[in-house]
C-alpha cells in the first residue's frame, strides 16, 4: 500500500496549496532525500502517493513541511525568526502492506498530525 500526505491550513481553513514537502529515508547512510513535492490545490501531492506500493519499505522516514515559507507566500506577517519554520515529522513504517497516511494540520503557531487511513 502507499504512503500519502495531506496538509490543511487551519489559519485560513483551506488546503495548503503550494506548500513544499520533502520525504527522507532515515535508514540510508547518510539520510537520503527521496522526493520533493509542491502540494496541489487540494493540499496533496499532484503525482499521487509519495511512495507507491512497490517502493514502500519497512524503516524510519521523515517528512519535512515548509510551513513558514508557505504562510509567508500567503502574505502572513511572521516574526523573525518564525515560531514554526519547517515542521519535521519522523515516523516508522512497520507494515508496508498497509496504507500509511500522514496528514498535517497547521497554522504559523501550531500543528498536529496523526496516522490517517
N, C-alpha and C positions, 0 to 999 in steps of 0.2 A: 504494500500500500504506500501512498505518497506522504511527503512532508509538505505542508502548506502553512501559510500565514495570512492574516487579515488584520489591518490596522484601522482603528476608528479614532478620530479626533474628537475627544469628549468636550473640548472647549467650544467648538463650532457645531457639534452634533452631526458630523459628516464623516465619510470615509477619508482617509489620509492620502488623497491623490497627490502623487508627485514625491512622496517620501522615499528616500533611498534606504535600501536594506542590503546587508551583507550576510552571507552564510559561510561559516567557517567550520572545518573539520578539526577538532581539537586533538584527535588521536594521531594526526600526522605530526612528524618532527621535522621542522617546526610546524606549528599550526598552519593549515592551508586554507586560503580563500577559495571557496568552491564557486560562489556566484555573487554577483552584484546586480540588483534589480531596482527599478523605479516603479513604484506601485501605480496601478491604473486608477480610473475614476471610481472604482468600487473598493479601493484600498487593498487590492490583491495583485499578485504577480501577473502581468499580462500574458505571460507564456505558460501559465498553469502552475503545477507543483514546483516547489524549489528543488525537490528530489522526487523523481518518479519511482515506481515500484522496482525497477531494475537497478536503480542507483542507491536506494536507501540501505544503510548498513548499521549494525549494532555499533554503538560508540557514543562518544561525547561530542556535542555540537554546540555552536554559538550562533545566535542571531544578533546583529547589531543594527539598531534603528537610528537614523539621523534625525532625532526629534527636534533639536534646536534649529537646524538648517531648514527643516520643514516649516516650523512656526515662523521663523524669520522671513521666509519666502511668502508666507501668507500675510505679512505686514504686522505681525505681533511684536510689540516693543518688549524685548527681552533684556534683563540685566546682563552686564558683562563682568565676569563670565556668567553664562546662563545657568540656572539652577539644574536643569537636565540638559545635557548636551547630546551624548549618544547613549541610548539605553542598550545595555548588553544583557542578553539572556542566555545563560549556559544551561543546557539540558541534555538528558541522555535518551538514546533510543535503545530499548531493550528487546523490543518485539517488532522487527521490520515488516512482519506480515500484517501489522495494524496500521491504521491511519494516524499520523501524528500531525495535529493541527495546533499551531502556536499563535494565538491571536494576541494583539496588544491594544489596549485602550489607553490613550494618553492625552495629556494636556502639557503645557510648559512646566507644570509644578507637580505632576503625579502620573503614575502609570500602574496598570495591573495586567496580569496575564493569567492563563490557566491552560490546561491541556484540553483542547476542544475536540469535537468529533467531526 
